[in-house]
């Protein structure tokens, strides 16, 4: 297992030594000795958190609804306990929604994307859950990207499925150099074709 060539001008990435200790140990334990690391990086934390902005907006709206339900229960003929139960339920949902960007930021810091000579993989540092997904490069039949103005973006790796017209896809979210990673994966897929 070797570090990626990050000196290449075509692609940005990290080395194993740049990763936090927990992620480095997970990557080393999940890869075979013969696997050469071509690229690895973590998602952009701020971009990952911004993906959760819709949940936060939903949370603010539901917080307003929950406060309105509590205030309405003061002035209605209903039992105050019913209004309080609605408030607690709505406020719990809204509070979880408002915390979604913080969860996204934390999730990005615990995630690493890896492209090796054999596969593309996503590893997450969780106590009971280490490999989020791993896909052999030979099973990828298409790579699609969505790029933002700063060259970062999201990469979809599409896999052939057993049934006709059915496909599964795996995602690298908020990749700092999405075009470079896409070109790297396509180049290695083409090398594996007969």
N, C-alpha and C positions, 0 to 999 in steps of 0.2 A: 504494500500500500504506500503510495507516494503522494506528496502534496501536489496540488494543481499548479500549472505554470501560469502564475498571475502576472508575469512580466509581459505576456502577450498583449499587444495593443488592441486586439480585437475584442477582448472580454475582460470584464472586471470581476473580481471575486476575492475570497479570503483564503488564507492558508489554515491548516489545522491549528497552528499556534495562536491564531487570531480568535478562535472559538473559546467560549467559556468552558471551564473544566468538565462540567456535566455533559455538555453537548459533544465535546471532543471524545470523552470516554464512550459515549453511545455510538458515535460514528465508527470509532476504532473497533468496538465490539461487534458491530453489525456487518462490517465489510470483511470479505475474504482477503487472505494475504496476497493473492494474485491480482486482485482488483486494483487498477490504477485510478486514482481520483483525478478526473479531468477538470472539474469545477466544483466548488462548494461556496455557499453564501447563506446568509440569513435574510429574511424579508426585511424591508424597510419598516421600522417600527411605526413611524408617524403615518405612513401610507396605509399600513395595516389597521391602525386605529381609526383613520378616516373612513375606512370601509364600513365601520360600525356607526357612523354618524346618523344614519337613518334610524337605527335602534334608539339612539339617544334622543332624537327628535320625537320618536314615538313615545319614549319614556316621559318627556316633558309634557306632551299632550295628555297622556294618561294621568300624570300627576295633577294637572289642572282639573281633569274630570273627577279624580278621587276627592280633591278638596271641595269641588262643587257638590259632590254627593254628600259629603259630610256636612257642609253648610245647609244644604237642602233638608237634611234630616233634622236639623234644629227647628226649622219652620214648618215642617210637615206634621201630619197627624200620625205618621208611622212611629213605630218604636225606635228610639235613638240607637238601640243595639243593632238594628238592621242597617241603618246608615253607617254605623261604625264598622260593621263587617264588610260592607261594600268599600268603604274607605281603605281598610286594611288590605283587602284583595287587590284593588286597583293600585294602591300605593306600592304594594310589593312588586307588582308587574312593572310599574313605572320606574321604580328604583333599580330593578335589574336592567331595564333598558337604558337608563342613564349611565350605568356602570359599564356598558358594553364596550365603549372605546378604551377604557382602562384594561378590560379583559383582553381586547385585541392587541394592545401594546405589549402586555405581558406574554401573550401567546406568541407574538413575533419574536420576542427575546428567547423563547424556549424552543424555537423551530430552526432547523437547518435543512437546506436543500442540497442534494449531492447528485452529481452526474459522474459516473465511473465508466470504465471501459466496458462494463457489462450492463449497467442499469441506471435508471433515474430513480431517486428515492427522496422521501421526506421523513426526517426523524424529529420526534418531539420529546423533550425532556419532561416526562411525567413519571410519577412513582410506579405506576402499574402498566404503562403503555409507552413503548419505546418507538416502534416503527409505525408511522401513520400509513405509509404505503411504499411499495417498491415495485418497479415495473422494468422488466428486462428490455433493453433497447431494441431487440429483435421483435418485440410485440407492439411497438409503436408504429402506427401507419400514417399518422399525420400530427403535425405540430402547428398550433395556432397561437398567435400572440395579440395582446391588446397593449398598445404603447401609450404612455402619457408624455407630456411635453418635456419631461426631464430624462428621457430615455429609459425610465423604469416602466414596469408594467406587469401583466399577468400572462402566464404561459400555460396553455392547455395541451396536454399530451393525450392523444386519442388512441385507444387500444381496440383492436379487432375483438369482437365478441363471438361466442359460439353460434349465436342466432343471426340470421340474415337481417340486414338493415338495423342492427342494434349495436351500439357502441358504448364503451365506458371511457371516461376521461379522468385524468389526474391533473392536478393544478399546482403550479408554483405561483403563489400570490406575491405581489409587490416585489418582484425581482429587480434589483438595481440596474442591470444591463440586460434587458430582456431579449433584445435582438441578437446580442453576442451569444447568449445561452441557446437561443433557438438555432442559430447557425451551427453551433458546436454539436448539438443533438442531431440535427439533420445530417451533418457531415459523418458522424459515427454510425447513424442508421444506414446511410448509403454504403459505408465500408463493409457492413455486415451482410448486405444483399449479395446473393450468388451471381 
